[in-house]
Amino acid sequence: LPDPNLSAVPLPEPEPEPVDTTPPEPAFVLPRLDSSDELFRDGVASLTKSAEISDWLEVGELARRFVVTADNVSRGLLPRDQLGVLAPDQPFAATRISDEDYLLDEAGYRRFDMVAEVAGSIDARRAAEFYDLVRPLLQEGHEELGYQGGNFDEVVLGAIGRLLETPI
């Protein structure tokens, strides 16, 4: 039997394993805002099977155009310069029936069918994932407009709210 009068010798504490404090390599490194058009073209084109979207993506400064468009829409402005590529080729047809009244040609509404079809074909879940990926670039573009410290997500939500309020 062990002698109860002997004190137990404590065992030494095990040495803690070293902790790796090196930050992990990012899975994806965003390009600079000035070099982001290829990322935006490829990313947006991958959100839909509609080939027509490639025509919309031929312009440059895609991230900045999106930022200005969202900002304009959120403030109730029409971003004509940013969305000129979506403008229909044909004029809106109307027949003048008096000095103040016109009869609209219903065929004129079909001028926007392609825009609606492409927009409706976008995979919303993947679009949200792509937005999350490029959020830092969009925030940078927003700050370039002079909104230092402003949250671009709030601008996007405001623009979405305006669009949802728009009568069809």
C-alpha positions as CSV (number, residue, x, y, z in Angstrom):
1,L,0.0,0.0,0.0
2,P,1.2,3.5,-0.7
3,D,2.4,5.5,2.3
4,P,-0.4,8.1,3.0
5,N,2.2,10.5,4.5
6,L,4.0,10.9,1.2
7,S,2.8,13.8,-0.9
8,A,2.0,13.1,-4.5
9,V,4.4,14.6,-7.0
10,P,2.4,16.5,-9.6
11,L,2.9,15.5,-13.1
12,P,4.2,18.2,-15.4
13,E,1.6,20.0,-17.5
14,P,1.7,19.0,-21.1
15,E,3.1,21.7,-23.4
16,P,0.3,23.3,-25.5
17,E,0.5,22.5,-29.1
18,P,1.6,25.6,-31.1
19,V,-1.3,27.4,-32.7
20,D,-0.9,28.4,-36.4
21,T,-1.8,32.1,-36.6
22,T,-1.1,32.4,-40.3
23,P,-4.3,33.5,-42.0
24,P,-5.7,31.0,-44.5
25,E,-5.2,31.6,-48.1
26,P,-8.4,33.1,-49.6
27,A,-10.4,30.8,-51.8
28,F,-10.8,33.6,-54.4
29,V,-9.0,36.9,-54.7
30,L,-11.0,39.7,-56.2
31,P,-9.5,41.8,-59.0
32,R,-9.1,45.5,-58.6
33,L,-12.3,47.5,-59.4
34,D,-10.6,48.9,-62.5
35,S,-9.9,45.3,-63.8
36,S,-13.2,43.7,-62.8
37,D,-15.1,43.7,-66.1
38,E,-14.1,40.2,-67.0
39,L,-15.3,38.9,-63.6
40,F,-18.6,40.7,-64.0
41,R,-19.1,39.5,-67.6
42,D,-18.4,35.9,-66.7
43,G,-20.3,36.0,-63.4
44,V,-23.4,37.6,-64.8
45,A,-23.5,35.5,-67.9
46,S,-23.3,32.4,-65.8
47,L,-26.6,33.4,-64.0
48,T,-28.8,32.7,-67.0
49,K,-29.0,30.4,-70.0
50,S,-30.2,33.4,-72.1
51,A,-27.6,34.3,-74.8
52,E,-29.0,37.8,-75.1
53,I,-27.4,38.9,-71.8
54,S,-24.0,38.9,-73.5
55,D,-25.1,41.9,-75.6
56,W,-25.8,43.8,-72.4
57,L,-22.3,43.0,-71.0
58,E,-20.3,44.4,-73.9
59,V,-20.0,47.8,-72.2
60,G,-17.2,48.6,-69.8
61,E,-17.1,49.7,-66.2
62,L,-19.8,47.0,-65.3
63,A,-19.4,47.3,-61.6
64,R,-19.5,51.0,-61.6
65,R,-22.5,51.0,-63.9
66,F,-24.4,48.7,-61.6
67,V,-23.6,50.9,-58.6
68,V,-24.8,54.1,-60.4
69,T,-27.9,52.3,-61.7
70,A,-28.8,51.0,-58.2
71,D,-28.1,54.4,-56.7
72,N,-30.3,56.2,-59.3
73,V,-33.2,53.7,-59.0
74,S,-33.1,53.9,-55.2
75,R,-33.5,57.6,-55.5
76,G,-36.3,57.4,-58.0
77,L,-34.2,58.4,-61.0
78,L,-34.1,56.8,-64.4
79,P,-30.6,55.6,-65.2
80,R,-30.8,56.2,-69.0
81,D,-27.0,56.5,-69.5
82,Q,-26.4,53.2,-67.6
83,L,-29.1,51.2,-69.2
84,G,-29.0,52.5,-72.8
85,V,-28.0,49.0,-73.9
86,L,-31.5,47.8,-72.8
87,A,-33.4,50.4,-74.8
88,P,-35.6,49.0,-77.5
89,D,-34.7,49.5,-81.2
90,Q,-38.2,50.5,-82.2
91,P,-40.0,53.7,-81.1
92,F,-43.2,53.3,-79.0
93,A,-46.1,53.5,-81.5
94,A,-49.0,55.8,-80.7
95,T,-51.8,57.3,-82.8
96,R,-52.7,60.9,-82.1
97,I,-56.5,61.1,-81.6
98,S,-56.7,64.8,-80.4
99,D,-54.4,67.6,-79.4
100,E,-53.9,66.0,-75.9
101,D,-54.8,62.4,-76.4
102,Y,-53.0,59.4,-77.9
103,L,-54.0,55.8,-78.5
104,L,-51.2,53.5,-77.6
105,D,-50.4,50.6,-79.9
106,E,-50.4,47.5,-77.7
107,A,-47.6,46.0,-79.8
108,G,-45.3,48.7,-78.4
109,Y,-45.3,47.0,-75.1
110,R,-43.6,43.9,-76.6
111,R,-40.5,46.0,-77.2
112,F,-39.4,45.0,-73.7
113,D,-40.3,41.3,-73.8
114,M,-36.7,40.3,-74.3
115,V,-35.6,42.4,-71.3
116,A,-38.3,40.7,-69.2
117,E,-37.4,37.3,-70.4
118,V,-33.7,37.7,-69.6
119,A,-34.4,39.2,-66.2
120,G,-36.8,36.4,-65.5
121,S,-34.3,33.7,-66.5
122,I,-31.7,34.8,-63.9
123,D,-31.1,32.3,-61.1
124,A,-31.9,34.3,-58.0
125,R,-30.0,32.2,-55.6
126,R,-26.8,32.2,-57.7
127,A,-27.3,36.0,-58.3
128,A,-27.3,36.5,-54.5
129,E,-24.1,34.4,-54.2
130,F,-22.4,36.4,-57.0
131,Y,-23.5,39.6,-55.3
132,D,-22.0,38.4,-52.0
133,L,-18.7,37.6,-53.8
134,V,-18.4,41.0,-55.5
135,R,-19.8,43.1,-52.6
136,P,-16.4,44.6,-51.8
137,L,-16.0,45.9,-55.3
138,L,-19.5,47.3,-55.4
139,Q,-18.9,49.0,-52.0
140,E,-15.7,50.5,-53.4
141,G,-17.6,51.8,-56.4
142,H,-20.3,53.3,-54.1
143,E,-17.6,55.1,-52.0
144,E,-16.2,56.5,-55.3
145,L,-19.5,58.2,-55.8
146,G,-18.8,60.1,-52.6
147,Y,-20.8,58.0,-50.2
148,Q,-17.9,57.4,-47.7
149,G,-19.1,55.1,-45.0
150,G,-22.4,54.5,-46.7
151,N,-23.6,50.9,-47.0
152,F,-24.2,49.9,-50.6
153,D,-26.4,47.0,-49.5
154,E,-28.9,49.6,-48.3
155,V,-28.9,51.2,-51.7
156,V,-29.6,47.9,-53.4
157,L,-32.5,47.2,-51.0
158,G,-33.8,50.7,-51.7
159,A,-33.6,50.1,-55.5
160,I,-35.4,46.7,-55.1
161,G,-38.1,48.4,-53.1
162,R,-38.6,51.0,-55.8
163,L,-38.8,48.4,-58.5
164,L,-41.3,46.4,-56.5
165,E,-43.5,49.5,-56.1
166,T,-43.5,50.1,-59.8
167,P,-46.9,49.4,-61.4
168,I,-46.9,46.9,-64.2
